[in-house]
């Protein structure tokens, strides 16, 4: 709303002030802000479906006859946390009807960026990635028909070549039936001439010299220098990578680029290591219903690079390598979990279920799902931000079964890798 119509975006402080006034005030505030709007666009993240006021806005918009569209945003790259997990569609929890007809609102899930994973064993000359190019129809007009159309490097090809070279790769294009073409950093040489094209009068009544055709083919990334250390290259979407020229003017051209970014990585699974704080004292819990449980206990897991991984490497050689992390928490002893695997059902040291459960939250708000790799919601591991502290908290809850007194302990193994 603010971007399109010039309204001031809502600040976190404004929202907090509204919430303090209670549910009725929140509804009034939402209703007032939705007045005059023709549609509601819901940005869907990991936990959007759990937000009660998002659900209220969706239902309000539908009742008022406004358009509704969902857009998944989990593939957006946060500079600190990378991507998040894809959340459920909040529209699935609501029935949308017009008369007797059930309507399913559209949800757009933008394509995630490509990731190409390398390893040290790839030989020189091997194609590590190949994809078909979109079909591109073209028309060229000239007053010098002896000069054939050609394809050449665009203004951003030099950047592309440099980024690929940092991962030991080169770009090769196979266009129509022509020999494979490797674009260079120069925009004035190493051109692919469309030698089977001829200019001819547009029609018997129009002498304009015209040629037309369709470009199709494949894009390949080929190994030139196999990497010998962990590396990660990010290649953003770029326009003007390749141009199609009539053969006469370097200004009047068809510019061709990419519409999605790509990450190329050689990162061994063992690149990261963690250290845990050891035993965590959760306090005393009393088997009396009206007594409160101990508060959550904060603890820190420390992540760093493992220089002994994959034959060894030096951190100084990693440059500005960024490693988004995944962690897995595994209860020892084949312990039973609550539905959803978010809590461990605890037992006293003699094996008797004691009526308590243990949950772990990341940053105090993101529940850990046991026995499952989860993307970290915290900053990525980098060569300039290490060792990296990861904040968690552990808390006891009541499982709903009878409370049995006794001592208990629970061991949890924590594993880390990159995502």
C-alpha atoms as one frame of an Amber mdcrd trajectory, in Angstrom:
protein
   0.000   0.000   0.000   2.730   2.442   0.964   4.777   1.888  -2.186   1.878
   2.200  -4.622  -0.055   5.060  -3.059   2.573   6.962  -1.111   1.242   6.037
   2.330   3.744   5.851   5.167   4.602   2.181   5.914   3.495   0.890   9.308
   6.295   0.933  11.867   6.750  -1.862  14.419   6.059   0.647  17.203   2.695
   1.593  15.681   1.638  -2.058  15.518   2.717  -2.633  19.122   0.669   0.353
  20.271  -2.395  -0.934  18.429  -2.025  -4.410  19.950  -2.005  -2.996  23.474
  -5.557  -1.706  22.945  -7.041  -5.183  22.462  -8.702  -7.229  19.727 -11.497
  -4.758  18.973  -9.000  -1.961  18.379  -6.890  -4.210  16.131  -9.918  -5.081
  13.995 -10.863  -1.418  13.680  -7.302  -0.493  12.709  -7.154  -3.246  10.059
 -10.609  -2.329   8.712  -9.630   1.334   8.410  -6.400   0.518   6.574  -8.209
  -1.768   4.115 -10.738   0.877   3.122 -10.344   1.988  -0.480  -8.143  -0.974
  -1.401  -9.253  -3.291  -4.187  -7.135  -6.340  -3.340  -5.023  -7.955  -0.629
  -1.675  -9.570  -1.429  -0.516 -12.045   1.217   3.248 -12.617   1.431   3.562
 -16.218   2.614   6.531 -17.157   4.788   7.237 -20.030   7.135   4.760 -19.045
   9.869   2.224 -16.876   8.014  -0.517 -19.499   8.431  -0.159 -19.202  12.226
  -0.826 -15.446  12.309  -4.417 -14.883  13.514  -4.575 -11.315  12.240  -3.359
 -12.354   8.795  -6.272 -14.809   8.707  -8.608 -12.036   9.808  -7.374  -9.777
   6.979  -7.864 -12.566   4.434 -11.426 -13.269   5.584 -12.230  -9.551   5.774
 -10.954  -8.958   2.244 -13.033 -11.858   0.871 -16.175 -10.741   2.698 -15.727
  -7.214   1.305 -15.393  -8.541  -2.249 -11.726  -7.670  -2.673  -9.294  -9.661
  -4.771  -6.886 -11.991  -2.964  -3.464 -13.191  -4.144  -0.764 -15.126  -2.294
   2.974 -14.923  -3.023   5.483 -17.273  -1.399   8.544 -15.384  -0.176  10.580
 -18.236   1.352  13.048 -18.181  -1.552  14.037 -14.573  -0.978  17.630 -14.329
   0.194  18.070 -12.522   3.498  21.646 -11.157   3.786  21.919 -12.601   7.309
  19.780 -15.741   7.314  19.530 -16.838   3.690  16.263 -18.540   2.777  13.612
 -19.858   5.140  11.471 -22.978   4.999   8.368 -22.920   2.822   5.267 -22.515
   4.974   1.751 -23.921   4.482  -0.691 -22.008   2.307  -2.882 -19.926   4.691
  -5.713 -20.046   2.122  -6.039 -23.812   2.691  -7.519 -23.179   6.143 -10.354
 -20.997   4.795 -13.291 -21.882   2.516 -13.877 -19.201  -0.141 -17.319 -19.238
  -1.747 -19.279 -17.094  -4.180 -22.815 -18.360  -3.912 -22.585 -22.151  -4.140
 -19.251 -22.088  -5.954 -16.018 -22.721  -4.055 -13.191 -20.450  -5.209  -9.496
 -21.227  -4.762  -7.394 -18.036  -4.588  -4.277 -18.011  -6.734  -0.896 -18.428
  -5.078   2.312 -17.553  -6.916   5.441 -19.491  -6.001   8.386 -17.747  -7.703
  11.060 -20.031  -9.023  13.886 -20.540  -6.604  17.397 -19.682  -7.684  19.461
 -22.450  -9.233  22.250 -23.996  -7.164  25.008 -25.964  -8.863  27.084 -28.156
  -6.558  30.631 -29.049  -7.561  33.199 -31.480  -6.184  36.943 -31.865  -6.506
  36.740 -34.928  -8.749  35.151 -33.187 -11.760  37.622 -33.420 -14.692  38.565
 -30.567 -17.001  36.117 -30.290 -19.914  33.148 -31.893 -18.150  29.773 -30.189
 -18.490  28.551 -29.517 -14.937  25.306 -27.821 -15.954  23.197 -27.794 -19.111
  19.809 -26.293 -19.873  17.729 -25.489 -22.935  17.469 -21.853 -23.920  14.095
 -20.223 -24.522  13.085 -19.858 -28.154  13.737 -16.300 -29.394  12.220 -15.127
 -32.694  14.095 -12.224 -34.299  13.921  -9.811 -37.259  16.781  -7.653 -38.550
  16.640  -4.807 -41.085  19.727  -3.423 -42.841  20.883  -1.242 -45.705  24.107
  -3.258 -46.082  22.901  -6.814 -46.796  26.444  -8.169 -47.246  27.013  -7.862
 -43.499  25.392 -10.845 -41.822  23.715 -10.779 -38.415  25.878 -11.959 -35.562
  25.742 -12.711 -31.845  28.255 -11.068 -29.554  28.956 -10.432 -25.885  26.806
  -7.833 -24.171  27.867  -5.287 -21.609  27.474  -7.640 -18.630  29.152 -10.693
 -20.128  32.511  -9.654 -18.675  30.979  -9.771 -15.175  29.445 -13.184 -15.870
  32.760 -14.597 -17.130  34.605 -13.286 -14.072  32.050 -14.800 -11.679  32.178
 -18.172 -13.441  35.985 -18.151 -13.503  36.016 -17.775  -9.714  34.410 -21.250
  -9.609  36.670 -22.645 -12.347  33.979 -22.605 -15.063  33.304 -21.134 -18.488
  30.102 -20.469 -20.417  29.424 -22.270 -23.717  26.408 -21.634 -25.956  25.124
 -24.050 -28.590  22.938 -21.926 -30.927  20.856 -23.596 -33.653  23.185 -25.805
 -35.716  26.258 -23.610 -35.374  29.451 -24.796 -33.639  29.634 -24.256 -29.896
  30.430 -20.654 -29.054  32.311 -19.438 -25.977  31.591 -15.723 -25.445  34.534
 -13.572 -24.396  34.862 -10.455 -22.270  35.168  -8.316 -25.407  32.065  -6.844
 -27.041  33.843  -6.293 -30.369  35.358  -9.670 -31.260  34.752 -13.417 -30.903
  31.354 -13.132 -32.546  29.082 -15.931 -33.722  28.092 -15.003 -37.266  24.741
 -16.385 -38.416  26.255 -17.580 -41.670  23.165 -19.313 -43.045  21.091 -16.130
 -42.931  20.503 -13.997 -46.052  18.880 -10.607 -46.409  16.128 -10.171 -48.988
  13.509  -7.601 -49.897  10.665  -7.624 -47.415   8.113  -7.995 -50.227   7.728
  -7.279 -53.942   6.417  -3.849 -53.052   8.786  -3.166 -50.143  12.534  -3.248
 -50.909  13.579  -3.035 -47.249  16.318  -5.642 -46.774  15.085  -7.956 -44.047
  16.154 -11.210 -42.429  14.378 -13.219 -39.741  14.750 -16.444 -37.850  14.453
 -18.220 -34.526  17.219 -18.713 -31.987  17.223 -21.870 -29.900  19.821 -24.088
 -28.328  21.534 -24.928 -25.060  23.554 -23.215 -22.364  26.403 -25.182 -20.811
  28.811 -24.563 -17.963  32.095 -26.387 -18.515  34.856 -27.116 -16.023  38.154
 -25.370 -16.832  40.031 -25.387 -13.512  38.702 -27.836 -10.910  38.512 -26.031
  -7.529  40.741 -27.377  -4.763  39.153 -25.560  -1.825  35.642 -24.702  -0.642
  34.141 -21.953  -2.777  30.793 -20.300  -3.373  30.013 -17.968  -6.298  26.754
 -16.042  -6.564  25.725 -14.949 -10.067  22.759 -12.564 -10.024  20.197 -12.222
 -12.791  21.649  -9.907 -15.424  20.420  -8.322 -18.620  22.514  -7.629 -21.730
  24.646 -10.751 -21.552  24.412 -11.486 -25.274  23.325  -9.286 -28.167  22.033
 -10.072 -31.645  23.108  -7.408 -34.137  22.000  -6.816 -37.711  25.665  -6.731
 -38.688  25.759  -2.995 -39.238  24.949  -1.152 -36.013  26.226  -1.954 -32.545
  23.527   0.251 -31.068  20.376  -1.227 -32.602  20.525  -4.765 -31.190  18.420
  -7.398 -29.488  19.691  -7.739 -25.910  19.393 -11.121 -24.179  19.907 -11.756
 -20.450  18.946 -14.023 -17.564  15.904 -13.700 -15.294  17.089 -15.752 -12.310
  20.206 -15.919 -10.192  22.499 -18.903  -9.728  24.743 -20.093  -6.925  27.733
 -22.301  -7.711  29.296 -24.008  -4.732  31.910 -26.504  -3.718  31.157 -26.861
  -0.044  31.781 -30.198   1.663  29.113 -31.304   4.123  31.699 -31.323   6.892
  32.767 -27.689   6.418  31.223 -26.543   9.701  31.649 -27.774  13.256  29.904
 -26.856  16.482  30.640 -26.796  20.180  27.841 -27.236  22.692  27.640 -25.825
  26.222  27.555 -29.187  27.996  24.922 -29.964  30.663  22.098 -27.440  30.987
  20.347 -27.222  34.356  16.619 -26.788  33.717  15.842 -26.182  37.391  13.348
 -27.976  39.616   9.815 -28.843  38.492   7.244 -29.621  41.150   4.521 -32.257
  40.777   1.877 -29.807  41.964  -0.494 -28.432  39.375  -0.669 -24.861  40.661
   3.102 -24.322  40.901   4.742 -22.769  37.828   7.382 -24.572  35.839  10.936
 -23.231  35.669  11.449 -20.451  33.099  13.199 -21.171  29.785  16.954 -21.588
  30.023  19.009 -19.856  27.334  22.066 -21.549  25.888  24.488 -20.937  23.029
  25.851 -23.287  20.386  29.011 -22.037  18.673  29.614 -22.747  14.961  32.912
 -22.404  13.103  34.746 -23.740  10.074  36.284 -27.206  10.401  39.726 -26.789
   8.816  40.335 -30.549   8.901  37.325 -31.210   6.629  37.743 -32.845   3.211
  41.494 -33.116   3.304  41.963 -29.791   5.039  41.889 -26.131   4.044  42.954
 -22.756   5.387  40.275 -20.280   6.403  42.414 -17.461   5.001  41.998 -19.050
   1.528  38.175 -18.998   1.666  37.863 -15.318   0.814  34.361 -14.048   1.582
  32.759 -17.502   1.602  29.258 -17.473   3.140  27.882 -20.752   4.535  24.180
 -20.826   5.518  23.725 -23.504   8.170  21.338 -26.353   8.886  21.135 -28.055
  12.278  19.584 -31.273  13.524  18.718 -32.075  17.151  18.467 -35.779  17.923
  17.282 -37.079  21.322  19.356 -39.962  22.620  17.707 -43.145  23.878  14.919
 -43.495  21.284  12.737 -41.173  23.292   9.074 -40.732  22.382   8.153 -37.344
  20.924   4.961 -35.296  20.994   2.911 -34.963  17.766   4.837 -32.738  15.381
   8.142 -33.835  16.974   8.542 -30.497  18.769   8.958 -31.893  22.289  10.604
 -34.895  23.961   8.407 -36.847  26.388  10.675 -37.184  29.403  11.267 -40.095
  31.761  12.826 -40.243  35.177  16.178 -41.951  35.507  14.383 -45.207  36.406
  12.558 -45.155  33.038   9.162 -44.000  34.395   7.375 -41.336  32.301   7.221
 -38.278  34.560   4.571 -36.126  32.839   6.992 -33.503  31.551   8.177 -32.654
  28.029  11.256 -30.790  26.795  11.155 -28.315  23.944  13.939 -26.275  22.349
  13.382 -22.954  20.596  15.728 -21.077  18.311  15.964 -17.386  19.252  13.144
 -18.067  21.704  10.454 -18.228  18.997  11.255 -20.880  16.388  10.487 -24.414
  17.672  13.089 -27.069  16.939  11.633 -30.123  15.194  13.610 -33.072  16.521
  15.275 -35.585  14.175  14.930 -33.210  11.218  17.422 -30.933   9.456  16.235
 -27.330   9.786  17.549 -24.124   8.244  18.983 -21.772  10.824  17.108 -18.492
  11.308  20.340 -16.839  12.445  23.191 -15.231  10.485  25.259 -17.387   8.154
  28.780 -18.492   8.973  31.309 -16.257   7.210  35.059 -15.775   7.333  34.513
 -12.353   8.909  31.867 -13.539  11.396  33.389 -16.503  13.193  33.115 -18.271
  15.503  29.354 -17.777  15.194  27.119 -17.908  18.305  23.704 -19.527  17.738
  21.079 -18.719  20.373  18.631 -21.314  21.692  16.524 -21.921  24.782  15.235
 -25.064  26.480  11.974 -25.245  28.425   9.947 -27.791  30.334   6.208 -28.172
  29.712   3.581 -30.522  31.121   2.706 -33.355  28.761  -0.770 -33.972  30.204
   0.027 -37.295  31.859   0.352 -37.722  35.665   3.340 -35.948  37.200   5.793
 -38.369  38.829   8.552 -37.126  41.099  12.162 -38.135  40.571  15.404 -37.113
  38.915  15.689 -37.068  35.149  18.117 -36.075  32.426  17.984 -36.070  28.640
  20.879 -36.056  26.198  20.458 -34.380  22.810  22.991 -34.682  19.979  23.350
 -31.593  17.762  24.659 -31.888  14.188  25.481 -29.130  11.706  25.962 -28.884
   7.932  25.490 -26.239   5.239  22.354 -25.649   3.232
